[in-house]
Amino acid sequence: MAGTMKRDYSLVGESMRRAIETGLASAEWYHTDVSRKAMKELMQRSDGPAIRDTIIWIAAILGSAAGGIYFWGTWWCVPFFFVYGVLYASASDSRWHECGHGTAFRTRWMNDVVYQIASFMLMRNPVTWRWSHARHHTDTIIVGRDAEIAVMRPPDLVRAMLAFTGILDFRYSLPTLVRNAFGNISPDERSYIPEMELPKVVTAARWHVGIYVTTIAVALYMWSWLPLVLIGLPRLYGTWHMVLTGLLQHIGLADNVIDHRLNSRTVYMNPISRFIYWNMNYHVEHHMFPMVPYHALPRLHELIKHDLPEPNPSMWHAYREVWPVLLKQLRYEDYFLKRELPSTAQPYRGEFHDVNVSAAAAE
């Protein structure tokens, strides 16, 4: 398409400079009007819901691990490790996320403990990813600024499909930890991590790598895959639910805009997925008001849904909607799905900023 400028997804390249020059970096985002009283109630933190859900999560992890160990060597271990893998590698993502925001628990150390455990399960450096996610919320899907854009344009569909297997995450996450452990911090990482935090990046990576090395040593000593199936390998076989839900957050929607109704998606999900995902299916709501705890997001949704696009009624519906968009982006990388607003909503803000064009124009 004439006039299209190629997107540079590095955080130190031309798109980064352009985002700063055009005012997209650290911009003021649109927020639905919510009364101070209602927002104060929604932002009220409590240990209770997170303690309850964390006890259930840990009990389910230990129970499924115990079943897998007991039936190790037989096919009966497979369903136990299937459950264990999802709880280890998928449910940990939402726990990492909410505890990183500091909103899951009211008590700070509880957030910190669960955040550190979940970061290890995900092979994520807890220091690097805390700052990466802060940037993600400051510059959501702003090309050249956001370090967490899952599907770039034009989309690499093979890579997106492989993400469900966990192979790509494993392929890049573990080498990144090893690189950090040797003191190597990339230019992209340095672009969002404060200088004073860099030594912590190295220390955290060394702890993680040390645990993995110890696990491998134990596996060799026992001459068994079991230690690795319990620690490390779940990042391969249990990631699929995290990807299934997480891709829908922003895929196929607008980039380089400052209205979360254009670049984020809310999807109604079943109770099991919502427990694993800790209500992050209410993703427009979360990005508009990131300090609202996960357990209050359904209430927030009811309060502001008059101003938001109609949620997808299911994950299946969302993927059916987004698949044609991805195919079209192979030819027109500026194409995106524009979610329609209800008649009660305020108009979109900055909807065609920068390289974005309307769906109709792309046709």
C-alpha positions in Angstrom: 0.0 0.0 0.0 1.3 3.4 -1.0 2.6 5.5 1.9 3.0 2.6 4.3 6.1 2.8 6.5 7.5 -0.5 7.7 7.2 -1.1 11.4 10.5 -1.5 13.3 9.7 -3.5 16.4 13.1 -3.0 18.1 12.9 -0.6 21.0 15.9 1.5 19.8 15.1 1.9 16.1 13.2 4.2 13.8 9.7 3.4 15.1 10.9 4.3 18.6 12.1 7.7 17.5 8.9 8.2 15.5 6.7 7.3 18.4 8.5 9.9 20.6 8.4 12.6 17.9 4.6 12.1 17.2 3.7 12.1 20.9 2.6 8.5 21.0 5.2 7.6 23.7 4.0 8.2 27.2 0.8 9.7 25.9 -2.4 10.5 27.8 -4.8 7.6 27.2 -8.6 7.7 27.0 -10.4 6.6 30.1 -14.2 6.0 30.5 -15.6 8.4 33.1 -16.1 6.6 36.5 -17.0 8.4 39.7 -14.3 8.9 42.3 -16.4 7.0 44.8 -17.0 4.0 42.5 -13.3 3.8 41.5 -12.2 4.0 45.1 -14.4 1.0 45.9 -13.2 -1.0 42.9 -9.5 -0.3 43.7 -10.0 -1.6 47.3 -7.4 -4.3 47.8 -7.9 -7.4 49.9 -5.9 -10.4 50.7 -8.9 -12.7 50.9 -9.7 -13.5 47.3 -6.0 -14.0 46.3 -5.2 -16.1 49.3 -8.2 -18.3 48.5 -7.3 -18.6 44.8 -3.6 -19.1 45.6 -4.4 -22.0 48.0 -6.5 -23.6 45.4 -3.8 -23.1 42.8 -1.0 -24.5 44.9 -3.1 -27.4 46.2 -4.0 -28.3 42.6 -0.4 -28.1 41.5 0.8 -30.3 44.4 -2.1 -32.8 43.9 -1.5 -33.2 40.2 2.3 -33.5 40.8 1.7 -36.2 43.4 -0.5 -38.1 41.0 2.0 -37.8 38.2 4.9 -39.0 40.4 2.8 -41.9 41.8 1.9 -43.1 38.3 5.3 -42.2 36.7 6.2 -44.9 34.2 2.6 -45.6 33.2 0.1 -43.8 30.9 -1.9 -42.9 34.0 0.6 -40.1 34.7 -0.4 -38.2 31.5 -3.6 -36.6 32.7 -2.0 -35.6 36.0 0.9 -33.9 34.2 -1.5 -32.4 31.7 -3.2 -30.6 34.6 0.1 -29.9 36.3 1.5 -28.3 33.1 -1.4 -25.9 32.7 -1.3 -24.8 36.3 2.5 -24.5 36.2 3.0 -22.7 32.8 -0.4 -21.1 32.1 -1.9 -20.2 35.5 1.4 -18.8 36.6 1.2 -16.2 33.9 -1.8 -14.5 35.3 -0.4 -14.7 38.9 2.9 -13.2 37.6 0.9 -10.5 36.0 -1.4 -9.5 38.8 1.2 -9.8 41.6 3.6 -7.7 39.4 0.9 -5.0 39.4 0.8 -5.4 43.2 -3.0 -5.6 43.1 -3.7 -9.3 43.7 -3.0 -9.2 47.5 -3.2 -6.2 49.8 -0.1 -7.4 51.6 3.0 -6.4 49.6 5.2 -9.4 50.6 2.5 -11.8 49.4 2.5 -10.2 46.0 6.3 -10.3 45.9 6.5 -14.0 46.9 3.9 -15.2 44.3 5.5 -12.9 41.7 8.9 -14.4 42.2 7.6 -18.0 42.1 5.5 -17.4 39.0 8.4 -15.6 37.2 10.5 -18.7 37.8 7.8 -21.0 36.4 7.6 -18.8 33.3 11.4 -18.6 32.8 11.0 -14.8 33.0 13.6 -12.6 34.7 11.5 -11.0 37.5 13.3 -7.7 37.3 13.3 -7.4 33.5 9.7 -8.3 33.1 8.5 -6.0 35.8 9.9 -3.1 33.9 8.8 -4.5 30.5 5.3 -4.7 31.7 5.3 -1.2 33.1 6.3 -0.1 29.6 3.6 -2.2 28.1 1.0 -0.3 30.1 2.5 3.1 29.4 2.8 2.5 25.6 0.4 -0.3 24.8 1.0 -1.7 21.3 2.9 1.4 20.3 5.5 0.1 17.8 9.0 0.8 18.9 8.0 1.2 22.5 6.0 -1.8 23.7 8.3 -4.8 24.4 5.4 -7.2 24.7 3.7 -7.2 21.3 2.9 -10.9 20.7 2.0 -10.8 17.0 3.8 -8.3 14.8 2.8 -7.1 11.3 2.8 -8.6 8.9 2.0 -11.6 11.1 4.2 -14.7 11.2 1.5 -17.3 11.3 3.9 -20.2 11.7 5.4 -18.6 14.7 2.0 -17.8 16.1 1.0 -21.5 15.8 4.3 -22.7 17.3 3.6 -20.5 20.3 0.9 -22.9 21.5 3.5 -25.6 21.9 5.7 -23.5 24.1 8.7 -24.2 21.9 9.4 -20.6 21.0 9.0 -19.3 24.6 11.4 -22.0 25.8 13.8 -21.3 22.9 14.1 -17.6 23.7 13.4 -17.4 27.5 16.0 -19.8 28.7 18.9 -18.4 26.5 17.8 -14.9 27.7 18.2 -16.0 31.3 21.6 -17.4 30.6 22.7 -14.3 28.7 21.5 -12.1 31.7 23.3 -14.4 34.1 26.6 -13.7 32.3 25.9 -9.9 32.7 24.8 -9.4 29.1 21.8 -7.1 28.9 20.5 -6.2 25.5 20.0 -2.6 24.2 16.2 -3.2 24.1 16.3 -4.3 27.7 18.4 -1.3 28.7 15.8 1.0 27.0 13.2 0.3 29.7 15.1 -1.0 32.7 16.5 1.8 34.9 20.3 1.8 35.3 20.1 1.1 39.0 18.1 -2.1 38.4 20.6 -3.7 36.0 22.6 -5.5 38.8 19.4 -7.0 40.0 18.7 -8.4 36.5 22.0 -10.3 36.6 21.4 -11.6 40.2 17.9 -12.8 39.5 19.0 -14.6 36.3 21.8 -16.3 38.2 19.4 -17.7 40.8 17.1 -19.0 38.1 19.9 -20.6 36.1 21.3 -22.1 39.2 18.0 -23.8 40.0 17.8 -25.2 36.5 21.4 -26.5 36.6 20.7 -28.2 39.9 17.5 -29.8 38.5 19.4 -31.1 35.5 22.1 -32.5 37.9 19.4 -34.3 39.9 17.9 -35.7 36.8 21.2 -37.1 35.7 21.9 -38.5 39.1 18.5 -40.2 39.2 18.8 -41.0 35.5 15.2 -39.9 35.1 13.3 -37.3 33.2 11.0 -36.8 36.3 12.8 -33.8 37.8 12.7 -32.0 34.5 9.1 -32.8 33.9 8.4 -31.2 37.2 10.7 -28.2 36.9 11.4 -26.6 33.5 9.7 -28.7 30.9 6.2 -27.7 31.9 7.1 -24.4 30.2 6.9 -26.5 27.0 3.9 -28.7 27.5 1.7 -26.5 29.7 1.8 -23.2 27.9 -1.0 -23.7 25.4 -3.8 -22.2 27.6 -1.7 -19.1 28.4 -1.2 -18.6 24.6 -4.9 -19.4 23.8 -6.1 -16.7 26.1 -3.2 -14.3 26.0 -3.1 -13.9 22.2 -6.6 -12.5 22.2 -5.6 -9.5 24.3 -4.5 -7.4 21.4 -4.1 -9.5 18.2 -5.6 -8.1 15.0 -6.5 -4.8 16.6 -5.1 -1.3 16.1 -1.5 -0.3 16.9 -0.2 3.2 17.5 -3.4 4.5 19.1 -4.1 5.9 22.5 -7.5 4.4 23.1 -7.6 0.9 24.7 -11.0 0.3 23.1 -9.2 0.1 19.8 -6.1 -2.0 20.7 -7.4 -4.3 23.5 -10.2 -7.0 23.5 -12.6 -8.2 26.2 -13.7 -11.9 25.8 -16.3 -13.7 27.9 -14.8 -17.0 29.0 -15.8 -20.1 31.0 -15.2 -20.2 34.8 -12.2 -22.6 34.5 -10.4 -20.4 32.0 -11.2 -17.3 34.1 -9.7 -19.0 37.2 -6.5 -19.9 35.2 -6.5 -16.5 33.6 -7.5 -14.5 36.8 -10.1 -12.5 34.9 -7.7 -11.0 32.4 -10.3 -11.7 29.7 -11.6 -8.3 30.8 -8.7 -6.8 29.1 -10.0 -3.4 27.9 -11.1 -2.8 31.5 -7.7 -3.9 32.8 -5.7 -1.6 30.5 -8.0 1.4 31.2 -7.7 0.9 35.0 -4.7 -1.3 35.7 -4.8 -0.8 39.5 -8.2 -2.4 39.8 -7.7 -5.9 41.3 -8.5 -9.0 39.2 -11.4 -10.0 41.4 -13.1 -6.6 40.8 -12.8 -6.6 37.0 -16.3 -8.2 36.4 -17.8 -5.4 38.5 -15.8 -2.8 36.6 -17.0 -4.3 33.3 -20.6 -3.9 34.3 -20.0 -0.3 35.2 -18.3 0.8 32.0 -19.5 -1.6 29.3 -21.8 1.1 27.9 -18.6 2.8 26.7 -16.9 -0.3 25.3 -17.1 -2.4 22.2 -19.3 -5.5 22.5 -17.2 -8.3 24.1 -16.6 -11.5 22.1 -19.0 -14.1 23.5 -16.3 -16.8 23.5 -12.7 -17.6 22.6 -13.9 -19.5 19.6 -15.9 -16.5 18.4 -12.9 -14.2 18.9 -10.5 -16.5 16.9 -13.1 -16.8 14.1 -13.2 -13.0 14.0 -9.4 -12.4 14.1 -8.3 -15.1 11.6 -9.4 -13.2 8.4 -7.8 -10.1 9.8 -4.4 -11.9 10.1 -4.7 -13.3 6.6 -5.4 -9.8 5.3 -2.5 -8.3 7.2 -0.2 -10.6 5.2 -0.9 -8.4 2.2 -1.8 -5.1 4.0 0.1 -4.7 7.2 -1.8 -1.5 8.1 -5.1 -3.4 8.2 -6.8 -3.9 11.5 -10.1 -4.9 13.0 -12.0 -1.8 14.2 -14.4 -2.8 17.0 -17.7 -0.9 16.8 -18.8 1.1 19.8 -22.4 1.2 21.2 -24.5 4.3 20.7 -23.9 5.2 24.4 -20.1 5.4 24.0 -17.8 8.3 23.6 -16.1 8.4 20.2 -12.7 6.8 19.7 -9.7 8.9 20.5 -6.8 9.1 18.1 -8.2 6.2 16.0 -6.2 6.8 12.8 -3.0 8.1 14.3 0.2 7.4 12.4 0.2 4.5 9.9 -3.2 3.0 10.8 -5.9 3.0 8.1 -9.5 2.0 8.4 -10.7 -1.5 7.6 -12.8 -0.1 4.7 -9.8 1.6 3.2 -7.7 -1.6 3.3 -10.4 -3.4 1.4 
